[in-house]
């Protein structure tokens, strides 16, 4: 597989760089920063949706899959970006939102005007006994069914009410999706990320869920694998150079063996989110608890070994546009900001899979710490803030939860320098920058060889230089609490990764490991010789190599 030694950089264009000073990032802004991305050493840019959209969910509510929203620029701007990126050997990966469309899409507009063909593109259901079709709960809060007065029916929306779910049971819908992918391949796009793609197969019969929120009926649905195989065969599967990744919501590892299995002909790799629920109390995103590092280790090991055994491939990540910043979440963004950011980066980048870096992660950007709900823009966050108040929580309690969990934590402007608005724009951005941009920014780190930025650059290069990292077997090493040690092995070469969490620890390594004559190739501490007894300070990180 050509992508094993590659690294993907995710860009949320609205917050990356504003080239025309309207307060919103754009495609030309990405082009202007290609030199920086080339310095970092990445291979692909995944850009979140920039298609025509009413922006109810920041572009994940697509109204036109074939045209670019004027907020972000023009088709000519995209052509320029593809061309200029190719000069650096960088390829583009587009974000395909195929579970649903905006209710502003022409298909939905035709549907509610009475066009039977397009009504069958979605799920419209009549009320029975004045009840909603099901009691399922939307990902953004509330019920998943919205009343459509034009048809006197309800339509399904697993997300916001302006995002109507598509009916993939209809072969015409599947043909439309194939047509869209092929259009962008012909434009020169060489990668696709498919948003919540494991939700596209809905059940034949809709029924209430009395033990959950409904997701068990539509997650990894009955025809999901046949749909992906069909899409693969008729579009990107025809070409060997196309890399694909699926976002898998609440999936199972058994399904992911098929989604990304080497011979399954579905997708190149998958995002799973189990490792990012270790600070969810009762597995509920909106209930806070301390992160469980032991559970994290167990989840990572399970997925590494399971995917490896079944010749399937992981997409490795901590952050994205839907997640809080990892240095604030699992690290320590105060006392051990730099060390913890480096440790967490090492943990992910040395695993088996393809690493994804989310904009700003490489400089240790933190959560927003916005002090008022009025600073938040995310529809999910605002919906849940209102829900919390209705449940009886105080404004202070509700705000605390939103501060920790809001998707806006990953959507604040990229911090380029210590000038106004972090160098993102010359005018007030669409969302406020984080107040720490004067200290945490690219300009402060680019010439500092000890910076988080340079550490990420080294990690990217290690993947290209050392076959055990890109190609090797994953081997967990059993250790005590708060220590994570694993190996990567390729033929006679080995990588040994030693990671400490929050507390000072002493460990004893097996004699057979000490005798292998490892050399330290990366650390966030002083370079040391591997000895049988190691004293590890909080967030210490070591990567050793033996040939």
N, C-alpha and C positions, 0 to 999 in steps of 0.2 A: 504494500500500500504506500503510495507516494506521500501521504500526509503524516507519516509516523514521526518524522523529525521536524515537522512544521509547528509554528505557533500562530494563533489567531488573535487579533486585537479587535475588540468590540468598540464601536463608536455609536454613541447616542447623538445623532447629528445636531439636534436642537440645542445641545449643551457643550458641543466640542469646540467650535471656533466660529465666531460671527465675522464674516468677511465684508459685509455691507452695512454694518452698524444699525441693524434694526432690532437688536436685542435677542435675536434667534440665530443659532448656528445653522450652517448651510453646507451644501456640497463643495462650493468653492473654498470654504473654510477647511475642509478635509484636504483638498488639493494643496493648499498653502502649507499644510503641516506634514506633507509626505516626507520631507527631508528628516524631520524629527522621527517619524515612524521607521524610516530606513536606518537611522542611527540606533534605534532600539533593537532592530534586527528581526522584526516580525515578517510573516510571509503572506498572511491574508488579513484583509479588513472586513469584518462583519459589520454592516451598517443596518441599524434598526430602521423600520419602514419610513420611507420618504415619499410614498405615493400620495395621490390626492386623497384628502381626508378632512372631515370636519374637526379632527383633533380632539374629540371627546376623550379618547384614551391615547393621546399623543402618537397617533399614527397607526395604532393597532386596530383602528376602525377604518378599514380601507374602503374608499368610495370609487376608486378607479385603479385597477392593477397595472395599467399600461402607461400612466402618465405621472409626472412628478409634481408634487404640491408646490405651488409658487413660493411657499414659505422657505423651501429648501433650494430653489433654483429652477433650472430648466434641463431638458434632455441634453442640450449642448454642454451644460456643466457636467453632467454625468459622463458624457463621451470624453470630455477633457480629463476627468478624474481617472477613468479606465486607462486612457492612453498614458498619462503621466505616471500613474502607479506602476504600469507595466515596465517603465524605464528603470524602476528600482527592483523589478522582479516581484512586485506585490500584486496579488490578485484580490478581486472583490467578491464578497459573499453577501447576497441579499437576503432579507428577512421576509419570508412568505407567510402571510396570515390567512390560512386556508380553512380554519374551523368556522369562521364567521366573516360577514362583511358588515360594513356600516349600513345603517338603515337609509343612508343617503345614496347608496349604490343604485344604479339604474335597474338592476334585477329586482331589488326589494321594492322600489318605486312602482315598477311594472306590476309586481305581485299584488300590492295593496290597491292598485287601480282595477284589479279583476282579471289580470292575465293569468290563466290557469297554468301555462307553461312555467312561468316564474314563481308562481305559488308553490310549485313542486320543487323549486330550488331551496326552499326553507321548510320549517316545520310549523304549520298552522293547525291549531286544534280548537274544536268547539268546547265550550264549557258544558259540563254535565252536572245537573242538579246545583247550578250556581257555584260550582267548585272549580278551582284552577286545575288544569290538566294533570299536574303532579305537585307534590310538596317540595320539590328539589330546591336547594338553596344556591343562589348565584355566587360565583367566586368573589363578586364585589358587594355581596350582602343583599338581602331580600330574596324574593322568589325568582325562579328562572323564566317565568312566563309573563309576558306583557300584553295587555289588551290592545287590539287593533280595531278601532271603531269602524273603519272603512269596510272591514270584512266581518265584523262581529265575531271575531275569533282571537285566540291568543297565539303569539309566536314565541318560540324557544330562544332564549339568550343565556348561555352559561356564564357570560360576563356582563357587561353593562347592557342596559335595555336598548341602547343604540347599536348593539353588535348582535345581529341576528344570525343564529347558527345555520350553516349550510347543510343541505341534505345530500350527503355523499352516496346514499342508496340510489340516487338518481344518476344514471350513467352520463347524462348531459352535463351535470355538475362536474363529474370527474374529467370529462373532455375539456371543459372550460379551464380547469386547473392545469391540465397538461399543456394546453395552448399558452397559458401565461408563462409557465416555466420555459417553454421553448422560445418564446418571444425574447426573454432576457438572456438566454444562452446565445441567441443570435446577435444580441447586443454586445457580447464579449464577457458576460458574467461567468465566473468559473466556480462559484460556490453558492449553496443555498442553505439557510437555516429555516426550518419549518416550525412555526409557532404552535404550541400545544397540539401537536399533530396526532398524538395518541387519543385525542378526544373526538376525532372526526367520525368514528363509526358509532352511531346511536342504535339503541335496541329497536327491534321490530314493534314491540308493544311497550308503551310508556306506562309506568306504574309508580305509585308512591313508595318512598323509602322510609320505613318506620324505625330503622336502626342507624341511619346515617343521613348525609346531606344529598344523596342521589348519585354521587360520583361512581359508586360501584356499578351502576347500570350503564355508564357511558365511557368509562376509562378503559383503555385497551379493549375496545369493543369487538364484537363478533367478527367483523370483516376487515379490521384494521390492517392485517398483514396482506391480504389480497389487494386492498386499495393501494398500499405503498408499493407492492410489487408491480402493479399495473402502471402507476405513475413513473416508477423507475424505468420500466421497459419502454414506455412511450416518450420519455424525455431525457433526463440526465443520464440514465443508464446506458444510453447509446455511446457516450463519450467517456473515456478513461480519465480525463483531466478534471472532471467535476467532483468537488467534495461536498458532501451533504451532512447535515446534522439535524436531528430531531429533538425538540424540547418535549420531554416526556413527563407530563403532570401526573403525580401519584401513581407511577407505573410500578411494575414488578421486574425484578432482575430476569426472571424467566422470559418475559416478553422482550426484554432488551437483548437477549441472546439472538432473537430473530430480527429485531429492528436493525441491528448492526453486525450481524454475523457475516463473516467473510464470504460465505457462499449463498447467503439468503437473498441477495439482490433487492435489498430495500434501501437502507441508508448507510453512509460511511461510519457514523458514530452517533452517540446519544448523550443528551444532558439528562441526568437524573438529580433529584433534589433531596434525597433521604439524608445526606450528610449535612444539609442546611436546616434540619429540623431538630437539632440536638439542643437548642435553647427554646423550643416550643413546649410549654407546659401542656400536658395532655394532648400533645401533637397538634395543638391549636396555635396558629401563628400569632394570635392576638392575646395569648396568655404568656407572660414573661417568666423565665427562669434562667438560672446560671447555665452556661453551656456545659454539657457532659462530655468531657474529653475522651473518656473511656468508650463511650458509645460512638463517638466520632471515629476512633481507631477501628472499632469493630465493623462499622459500616464500610469504611474505606477498604479494609482487608477483604470483607465479603464480596464487594463489587469487583475489586481487583482480581481476586482469585476466580470468581465465577465467570467474569467476562473473558479472562485469559483462557480458562479451561474450554470455553465454547467458541474460541476464535472470534470474539466480538470486541468492539473498541469503545472506550470511554472518551467523552469530552470532559476535560478536567477544568474546574473553575471554582472560584470563591464568590466572585462578584458579577453582577450584571445590572441592567436597568430596573430590575424588579427586586433587588436585594440590598439590604444595608451594607455599609462598608465593612469589610472583614477585619480591618485593624481595630475598629471600634467594637466589633461584635465578638470576636474570639481573641483578639490581641489586647494590647494596653496602649491606647492612643495618647497617653499622658507620659508616664515615667519611662516605659519601654517601647515607645512609638516605633523607633527605627528597628530595634532588634526584633520585636514581635512581627512587624511587617515582613522582615526578611525570613523569619522562621516559617511563617505561614506560606510565603511564596515558595520556599524550598519544599515544603511538605507536598504541595500540589504538583509542582513542575518536575519532580523526580519520579512521579508515579508513572504507571503504564497508561498511555492515552495521549490525547492531543490537548495541550494547555491553551486556555483562553484567558486573555488579560482584558479587563474592562477599563476603559479610559479613566485615568487618575489613580488606579490601583498601583501602578508602577511608581508613583511618587508618594504613596501612603496617604491618599485623601481619606478623610474621616467622615463620620456621620454629620448631619447638618447642625444638630443642636439648636434648631429654630426654637425661639422662645414663645411664639404665639401660633395658634392654628391658622391665622391669616397668612402666614408665610408659606404654608403648604399648598401645592397645586394638584397633587395626585387625586384623581376621582375616587379611587379605592380608599385612600386615607381619609378623605373628607366624609365619605359615606359611613365609614366605621366610627369616626369621631361622633357623628350624630347618633349612631346606634348605641355607642357607649353611654352617651348622655341619657338616652331614652331608657337604658337599662339601670340608670340610677348612679352611675359613676360621676364623680365630681369633674369639672373641667380640668383640674390639675392631674387627676388620675388618667383621664382620657388622653391628655396631651402627652404624658409620659409614655404611654403605649405607642402613640403615633411617632414620637421621637425615635423610639427604638426600632420600629418595624416599617415605617413608611417607605414606599418605593422612591420617594423624593430624595432619600439618603444617597441614592446612586444617580440622581438626575441634576444635581447642582452643576454650575458651569465648571469646565475644566480650568484648573489653576495653572496658568502659563507663567505669570510673573507677579511681582508685588505691586503693580500699578492698579489703577481703578478697575474694579470688577475682575481682578485676577488676570487681566490681559485677555479675557474672553471677548469683550466688546468695549466700545467707547461710550455706550449708553447703558442705562439700567437694563439688565437682562430679564428675560421672561420669568425667571425664578432667581431669588437672591443667591449670591455666592456665599460660601461658608466664610465666617469671619477670620479663619486662620490662613487665608490665602497669602498673606504677607510672609508667613513662615514656610508654608508648604506649597511649593510651586516648582515648575520645571526649571526655570532659570536658576534658582538656588541650588539645584541638584545636578545640573548637566555637567558642570565642571568639577564636581566633588566626587572623587573616585570611591568614597566610602558611603555614598548616598544610596537610598532605596532604588532610585532609578538605575544606577550603575549595577546594582545587585541583580535587578531583573534582566538587564542586558547580558550579564554573565550567565544567568540561568538559561536564557535563550540560546546562547552560544554553546553551553554544555550539551544541550540536547542535540545539537548539530555535530559536536565533536566526539561524543561518547556513545557508542552503539548500545551499551547496556541500558542507557536512558531511553533511547528512541525505539530500540528493538527488543530489549532484554526481558527475561522472565521476572515477574514480581515474586519476592519471597519475604513474607513477614518474619520478623524476629520477635519472639515472645519477650516482653519486658514488664517492668513494674508500672505502677500507676503514674500517669502524667509524663511518661516517656514513650516516644514512638520511634521505633527502629525498624527499618526494612532494607532489603537488598534488591538490587537489580542485577541480573546475570545474563551475559551473552557470550557463549563459548567459554573461553578461559578468563574473560574480563568480568570484573565485579565493581559495582558501586554500593557503598554502605552509607546509609543516611541515618543520622542520629539527631533527634529533635527532642528538646525539653520544653515543657509547658510553663506554668506560672511560678513554680517554686524551685528553690535550690535543691539539687538532688545529687546523690552519689550512686554510681552504677558500677557493676563488675561485668566485664565482657568475657564471653567464653574464650578459653585459651586458643582454640583453633582459629578464631577470628584475629587475635593479636598476632599470630604467627604468619599471617598472610602478607605482611609487609605492605599495608595500605599507605597511600600518601594523601594528604588533605588537599582537595582541589577547590573547596569553597567553604567559607565559614563566616558567621557574623560575630565571631570572637577572634582572639589571636590564633593564628595557625598553630596547631599542635600536632605532636606525634601521638598516634593511637597507642594507649596503654591499657592494661587490664582493668585498672580502676580510674574512673573519670569523675571529676567533680563538675557538675553542670550548674551554671547560673540560670536564672529565669530566661526563657526563650533562646537559650543557646542552640546553635545549629551547626552541624558538621556534615560535609559530604566527602567521603574517602573513596579512593579509586585504587584498584589492583589489576594489573595486567597479567 
